[in-house]
Amino acid sequence: MRNDRGFSLHIPEPSARPGGVPDFSHLHLEPAGAARRPQAETPGLEMRDMPYRFIRVLDEAHQATGPWTPRIAPEILLRGLRAMMLTRIFDDRLFRAHRQGKTSFYMKSTGEEAIPIAQSLLLGARDMCFPTYRVLGWLMARDYPLIDLVNQIFSNEADPLRGRQLPILYSARDYGFYSLSGNLGSRMSHAVGWAMASAYKGDDSLALAYVGDGTTAEGDFHEALTFASVYRAPVLLCITNNQWAISSFSGFVGAQEAPLASRAIGFGLPGLRVDGNDFLAIWAATQWAVERARANLGPTLIEFVTYRVAGHSTSDDPTKYRPGDEANHFPLGDPVERLKQHLIALGAWDEARHAALTEELDQTVRAAVKQGEAVGTLGKSKPPVREMFEHVFATPDWRLVEQRRELGV
Amino acid sequence: MAGGTRSMTMIQAINSALDVMLARDPDVLVFGEDVGYFGGVFRATEGLQARHGLTRCFDTPIAEGGIIGCAIGMGAYGLRPVAEIQFVDYILPAYDQLVSEAARLRYRSGGEFSAPITVRSPYGGGIFGGQTHSQSPEALFAHVTGLKTIIPSNPYDAKGLLIASIEDDDPVIFMEPKRIYNGPFNGRQGEQLRNWAGDPTAQVPEGHYTVPLGKAAIVRAGKDATVLAYGTMVHVAMAGIEESGVDAELIDLRSIVPLDIEAITASVARTGRCVILHEATRFAGFGGELSALVQERCFWALKAPIARVAGWDTPYPHAFEMDYLPGPSRLAAALARVMED
């Protein structure tokens, strides 16, 4: 039968462009405490509803509520808050350093700090995270030296990555932080392979992989899910759905058609959809997935719903493609503010201490940047040029030896 | 070296290398499409799962990027994975993993992480496999710094080079010329098929030994010209040299990267003539790099322009396979031409 009018091609559009009023109703959020909490040992097939639920613990009054409420000591919550504040202050300071011409590039994780920080504090020293470029919080939670971050960002003589990597593409093995790369998704299967190796060796080291919403469109994402499912690898596969991939909204990965967590269903994996701005919900969902992995039940896919408050990087102006005040319309609020208010509600924190800590962290970051500047900013200082020829192979071959001589270094 | 030697085909030698390494090193895992219970479409992994267990030699999903990606993750963890890509023509979905990840991991992490992986893959033409079972993409990998690319031409080298590849700390693409898995092939399609039995290179030690990566072999000494070849083309070159009557030296590169530049330049400096033979397409093929290196280093010794004999710049054809693949006569003609100058 012929369609008389012919087909029409659908091109997704976000609810609002600059000047418009954004609408996030497609997220189908649920109130705190509403989602059920299955036993971690539940077979994947019996949890097919979970990707369509929404795990949220902190309610509008900043109280923890419902079956997912985790037991976390206030000291840990305070550590989390501190790391989140530090990440945000560091991001702001280093973003400005880019604007001042001190480096070539920067990316902020503003609005998404809770996710890697809760997970970094929860996971063990021997677990390995396979990061995206927006999970600086992982390192902050583990007290990675700020000066090493600054030196890497300035690509100066003291850069731990020896001037080879774009700013913020860190590598920190001792902190459970795998080498970053500027392409998307290609490390997700590394996490699965790492987890397979851990399982093969009878080790108890978990892997945790991050991808953004945009990367769920990559073939690598689907291949990693296939391998994780087939070999029941002890890996946590995390999607940080911050709504935006540079200027493309999540409609371009099909997030309007189905929640990204629902990608788990076709692989027979549990899929959880979690408030990514709720430190307690992140903690609880991660703990559930860890418990499942430690029971040899394999991987879990977790979608963290969050919002990218800043632009993609120093190279784009988000007001050109989305409403300038869109962050204020995002229904899940700000993760730092929410954890702060929860701690205040618990009686473990107050505004005065918060202001004092802000000031202290600001000074700490300033001092680290100053220390890095003393070594040198981009172009003012760099590692010895012969470092360019090292680590291409375990041992340089004749080409590299000859070329190093040709360059005279 | 444990045990004696026995006559092996190249596929048996590769199987033996994997067997030896699985027995010797618990960190070695072997996996790929159909390699487990079945033993691989070319039987390279036959019996390994039964002998070493399910977790040492197993099947994978049909997802080359995932296979190599998982191998890299295992390598970063500390294992020595050996992944099979069923035909090297199928490696392209994994190209990003090899180029952007395996080849760069050590460099970009300042040495914190590396990918000591071996990727084995049947390579090259001559079996009427059509376009997707016959190609020779070594130049695609030679161009990527951080990768090593190995192509053996006989059973002894295949085993020794494969063990060396597995023990190497860098990612190695190990391409196996499938036309000579079961016997040498000189490029003359009509001739009686030969098997490896009786060939001196088919006498392979049962135990562990290595052939170093980056060392070429002089297969035939000669004084008037140097022929550079690898894989199946080593056998074609031998036949072509005999057909030409030229006293040519034949160098089997064995290793594309690292390249044995000293063996090449020493030979061309002696002979003054150089013919490069490969079955991959000619334009921007690895022969172009070899030609440039010889010109840069041996210009004043050259008595004739460097010649390249290679596959034509067409997609790999089915019915025209023997018109496409360089045969002995094309090499002989090139040798005659360089001798005229």
Interface residues (C-beta under 8 A of the other chain):
Chain A: M128 P160 L161 R162 R164 Q165 L169 S171 A172 R173 Y178 S179 S181 N183 S186 R187 M188 S189 H190 A191 V192 G193 W194 A195 M196 A197 S198 Y200 K201 S205 A207 G219 D220 E223 A224 T226 F227 V230 E390 H391 V392 F393 A394 D397 W398
Chain B: L29 T55 T60 P61 A63 G65 G66 G69 C70 A71 I72 G73 M74 G75 A76 Y77 G78 L79 P81 P93 D96 Q97 S100 E101 R104 L105 R106 Y107 R108 S109 G110 G111 E112 F113 S114 T145 G146 K148 D168 D169 D170 G214 V257 P258 L259 I261
